Amino acid sequence: MARPVPTIDEIRQAPKVLLHDHLDGGLRPATIIELAGEIGYTDSLPSTDPDELGRWFVEAANSGSLERYLETFDHTVAVMQTAEGLQRVAAECAEDLAADGVVYAEVRFAPEQHTARGLSLSEVVAVVLSGFAIGSHRAAEAGHQIRVGTLLTAMRHQARSMEIAELAVEFRDEGVVGFDIAGAEAGFPPTRHLDAFEYLQRENFHFTIHAGEAFGLPSIWQAIQWCGADRLGHGVRIVDDIARTPNGHRIGRLAQYLRDKRIPLELCPSSNVQTGAAASIAEHPIGLLHDLRFRVTVNTDNRLMSGTSMSREMALLAEAFGYGWNDLQWFTVNAMKSAFIGFDERLALINDVIKPAYAKLIG
């Protein structure tokens, strides 16, 4: 008899690894309200009741309106403009992830979006790093170990990618483990930022690129073959290069290259459904990509806007595809192998934390 799929409460106890999580997409609603009060932003919020505000964020993200979806970030970024606010948000992020059973997380943010009240780019990065350290320490005191790596994001529609890339390298020994570009794909190809990517390669530094979420195969091709991305942020549209045949599947040259080279896909199921990249969790391409053994990882993207967590994302997949502990371990090990920290650290987390815990769960 087939074993029942793991429940969300069971999954919460299992170690998880998160590679794609936006700091400004994961705030606690109560924190937004409190920080808004401190900076005089309260009147601009849709609600000052934490439960109502939390529901508003999810509903706005589900609305199908890009304008309303982007408005949600206006509110979170607005309260992340002071050193105190940024530090608190980062600390709570680490605590929340650790409480959900995440043992390693890479959390990304765009420093250029947090300078409206006078903070310099370097000050923004330093205070976020201090917040992650504080939150990780608090989590450890509560019995939850987590290691947080930071990714600095440049906005693809702006012209500051080289500046942010240099900033990432400057803080590489302080906790910044990689670089990313985000923002609208259509009309803003990653090749506009080639100088930044070439600089990062010369500095032996890791980077991921948002590609293949709203835009298709050309975006993925450029990110990999022109820019040299180590990983793909989302990358879900790689399925456009996979065709069903009477005998199985025909994998196109780009998809085959991606699979052969084990280039990780930072898939975010709930977020993809919200933005229309997938019709539902059950129809999400992650099922096919898992079966074809691409380097698939599971991620949250924006926990506040999707009303989600790593445990919830895995529970949704387990329910939709019948995944058991072996599958969830596979996703987790994939992510840990793909992290931007050193090989020894990755191996230690896999062998000393992840595999022993899943061995007990698999039984």
Stockholm file with secondary structure:
# STOCKHOLM 1.0

chainA/1-363         MARPVPTIDEIRQAPKVLLHDHLDGGLRPATIIELAGEIGYTDSLPSTDPDELGRWFVEAANSGSLERYLETFDHTVAVMQTAEGLQRVAAECAEDLAADGVVYAEVRFAPEQHTARGLSLSEVVAVVLSGFAIGSHRAAEAGHQIRVGTLLTAMRHQARSMEIAELAVEFRDEGVVGFDIAGAEAGFPPTRHLDAFEYLQRENFHFTIHAGEAFGLPSIWQAIQWCGADRLGHGVRIVDDIARTPNGHRIGRLAQYLRDKRIPLELCPSSNVQTGAAASIAEHPIGLLHDLRFRVTVNTDNRLMSGTSMSREMALLAEAFGYGWNDLQWFTVNAMKSAFIGFDERLALINDVIKPAYAKLIG
#=GR chainA/1-363 SS CCCCCCCHHHHHTSCEEEEEEEGGGCCCHHHHHHHHHHHTCGGGSSCSSHHHHHHHHHHHHTSSCHHHHHHHHHHHHHTCCSHHHHHHHHHHHHHHHHHTTEEEEEEEECGGGGCTTSCCHHHHHHHHHHHHHHHHHHHHHTTCCCEEEEEEEEETTSSCHHHHHHHHHHTTTTTEEEEEEESCCTTCCGGGGHHHHHHHHHTTCCEEEEESSSSCHHHHHIIIIITCCSEEEECGGGGGGEEEETTEEEECHHHHHHHHTTCCEEECHHHHHHTTSSSCSTTCTHHHHHHTTCCEEECCBCHHHHTCCHHHHHHHHHHHHCCCHHHHHHHHHHHHHTCSSCHHHHHHHIIIIIHHHHHHHHC
#=GC SS_cons         CCCCCCCHHHHHTSCEEEEEEEGGGCCCHHHHHHHHHHHTCGGGSSCSSHHHHHHHHHHHHTSSCHHHHHHHHHHHHHTCCSHHHHHHHHHHHHHHHHHTTEEEEEEEECGGGGCTTSCCHHHHHHHHHHHHHHHHHHHHHTTCCCEEEEEEEEETTSSCHHHHHHHHHHTTTTTEEEEEEESCCTTCCGGGGHHHHHHHHHTTCCEEEEESSSSCHHHHHIIIIITCCSEEEECGGGGGGEEEETTEEEECHHHHHHHHTTCCEEECHHHHHHTTSSSCSTTCTHHHHHHTTCCEEECCBCHHHHTCCHHHHHHHHHHHHCCCHHHHHHHHHHHHHTCSSCHHHHHHHIIIIIHHHHHHHHC
//
